[in-house]
Amino acid sequence: MVALQHDRGSAERSKTPLVWRTILTLNRGLVNLAGRLRVSGGIPHSLRGQPLLMAANHIGVFDAFVLMAACHRLGLAPRFMLAGGLLDAPIVGPVLRASGHLRVDRGSSRAAVAQFAQAAEALRTSTGPIIVYPEGRISHDPGLWPERGKTGVARLALKAGVPVVPISQWGAHEAVYWGTETVTGLADIVPLARSGLTSPLRRPTFRVHFGEPVDLSPFREGRPGDAVKAHAVIMRAITDGLVPLRADEPDAPRFFDPTRPTDGHSPWRPETRA
């Protein structure tokens, strides 16, 4: 089975743009330098090389790099669903567009609705996994449990008719501080840079778990209330996978990040939803 998975993973990577394959390879070295990567679970052989959404919790600015490395270890070449602002940015934007990432713009305008339909079609015809963050931002919950999030990922999965694999991760928040959303000077960069430089000395452990595909068969695209229910199923699956990853940190992270906002709330935290 392992050999078969890697064979199909190799075929998937061969269809991936060279620039993105190169970035994924370099990224794995970066993650290994920053900490220790531990991966559990996996992707069923039947879903490899097929359209697939992978929904992950968002715990820090470094966690995308950890997710990329975890997927690379499994022989996968994931792409991300990114906001238009990143894809339009100078220097970085052209590289991301050439790498084949999917675009989605927030908002309720007619243009945003049309782009959502385009994203669903692009997902439906993709040949590999697309990583999405249902929360839409790094969690502001004091305990760093997943926030409520939005139904966009569920709506996209239902519209495109593709399976969703939940990914739970823990530890990436220790690599780099949350920092600040707005950089106005050197003072905004120093804490972020300092935390990244000291990460290899602390050697945090990055834990990533790939769960079983969630069952969205009871729900239908466009049926009132189904997107909300499907979203709840996805978020609970992510949280269920997160519980054992942070069994010794059930309340608050041991690692204190003074820059991360803690004004949010998680309705998925196990004792909250009990």
N, C-alpha and C positions, 0 to 999 in steps of 0.2 A: 504493500500500500504506500509506504514512504517513497519507494522508487517511482511509482506511478504519479504520485503527487508532485514530485520534483520534475518529472518529465513534462507534465502539463504546465507546471510553473515556469519551466524553461521556455516552453512554447509561448506562454503569455508574455514573458519578458522580451522575447524576440520581436513582438509586435509593438513594444513600447519604444517611443522615440529615444534615440541615442542620448540626447542631452539629459533626459530623465533617468535613464539607466545609470549614467555616469554619476548623477547626483545621488541616487540611491546607494551606490557603492561607496562613495565618499562619506555619505551620512552615516553608514554603519560604523565606519572608523571613528567618526566624531562621537557617536553614542557610546561606543566601547571605551573611549577616552574619558567621557564624563561620568560613567558609572557602570554597574553590572546589569545586564539585561537578562530577565527571566521570562520566558514565554510558555504559556500553557494553553491547552485546547488546540483548536485548529479549524481549517476550512474543509468541509466535505469534498471529496474528489469530484462529486457530481456538480459542484458549483464552481469549480476552477475553470477559468477561461470563459465564464459566462457573465452576463450582467449581474452585478451584486452590489448592494449597499452595505457598508459596514459603519454602524453607528457607535460612536465612542463618547465617553464622558470627557469633559474638558477641565484639566486641573492646573495647567501652567503653560507658559510660552514655549517650553521645550518639549511638550508632550507630542507635538506633531512629528518631531524628529524621532522620538522613541517609537511611535506607531509605524513610521516608515521602516525603521530598523527591524521591528518585530515582524512586519509583513515580509520584508526581504529575507529574513531567516526562514520563513515558511515557503519561500520560493514565489512570492507574490510581488507584483509591481503596482502598488496602489496609486491612485490619483485622488485628488481632493476636489470637493465642491467649494469654490472660492467666491467671495464677493467681488463684484466688478471692479471695486477700487484697487484691489491687489493686482488684478490682471491688466489694469490700465496704468499702473505705476511705471515710471521710467526705470530702465535697466532690469529690474526684477520682473516687470510685467511681460516683456517679450519672451523671457526664459520660461516663465510659467505657462504662457500660451503655447509655446513650442513643445512643452512637456505634455500637453494634452489634458490639462485640468478643465473641469467643467465650470461654467460661469452661472451664477445666480445672483440677481440683484434684489435687495429688499425693497418693500414698498407695495402699494396697492394700485399703482397706475396701470393703465392698459399695457404699457411697454413691459412692466414687470411681470404681468400675467402671461404675456406672449413669451417672455424669456423663460418662465417656469415651464411652459409647454415644450420649449426647445430643449431645456435641460432634461425633461422627462424622456424626450425622444433620443437625446444623446446617451442617456443612461441605458435606455432599452437596447441600443445597438452597440454598447461598449463590450469590450472583450476581457474585462478585468474588473477588479473591485474599485469602488469609489468610497472614500472615507468622508463622513459627514459628522458634524457636531450638533446634535439636536438642541443642546442648550443655547447655542449661538454665541456664547462667551465663556470665558473662564469663570468657574463657579465662585459666587460671592458668599455662598453659605459658610458660616463660621467653621463648620466641620469639614468643609470641602466635599460634601456629598452633592450629587447632581441636583441642579436647580430644576424648576418646572419645565423650562424649555418651551419650544413652539412646535406646532404640528406640521411644519414644512416637510420634515423628513418622512413622516408617515404619509402625508398627502402625495409626496413624490413617489414613494414606494408603491402606493395603491394605483396611482395613475400610470406608472411605468410597468406595473405588474412584475416587479423583481423582488427576490428574497432579501431579507435584512438579517445580518449577523451582528449581534451586540458585542462590543469590545469594552472591557473594563480595564482600567489602568490605574496604577498607583506608584508614586515615587518620582515621577518626572517633575513634580513641583519642587523637589529638592535641588534640582540642577541649576535653576536660574530663578531669581526673584520675578514676581509678576511685573514689577516695574511701574510704568505709567502709560496711559493711553496717549498722552500728549508729551512730546519731547520738545522743550523750549530752550534747553541749554545743557551744559556739561553735567550739572547737578542731577539731571534726570537720568543720565546714562551711567554715572559712577556706581550706584548700588547694583544695577543690572550686571555691569561688567565685573564687579567685584565678586558677586555671587557665582558667576560662571567660572571665574578663574579659580575659585576655591573648591568648586565641585569635585574635581579629580582627587583632591586631598581628602575629601570626606567619603568618596566612593559610594554614593547612594545606590540602592538597588531599584531598578525599573521593572515593575511587574506588569505584564500585559496578558490578559486572558481573552481568548476568542471563544465566545459561547455558542450554543446551538442556535441555528436559525429560528427566529421567532415565528409563531404561527399567526399570520394575518389573514388566514382563509375566511374567518367569520365576517370580515369587513369588506366594504365595497367603496370604490372611488365615487365621490359625489353624494353618497347617502348621508343625510344629516346625522351628525354625532359620531360617525365611524372614524373620522380622522383623529378625533380626540381620544377615542377608545384605543385605536391602534398606537397612537403616540404613548399612551400610558403603558401598554404592553411592552413597547420598546424600552422605555425608561426603567420599568421594573426589572427587565432582563439585565440591563446594564448594571443596575444597583445590586441585583442578586449576585452577579459575578464579581462585584467590587467587595462585597462583605468579607470573603475569605482572604482577599489580597491585603486587607488592612485589619485583620482580626485583632491585632495588638494595638490598634489605634481607632477604636470604634467611635470615639467622641470627637476629638480634635486632632489634627496632624501634630506629630511631635516636632516636626520642622516648622519653626516660626518664620513667616515671611512678613516683615513689617510693612511691605508695600501693597499687599493684597487686600482689597476691600472685603469687609465681612458684613455687609448690609443686606445680604440675600437670605433666602430660605429654601430648604429642600423638602418638598412634600413626599419624596421617595425614600428618604431615610427610613430604615427598617422600623424603628419604634414609632415614627410619625405616621406611617401608613398602616400600622397594625390595627 
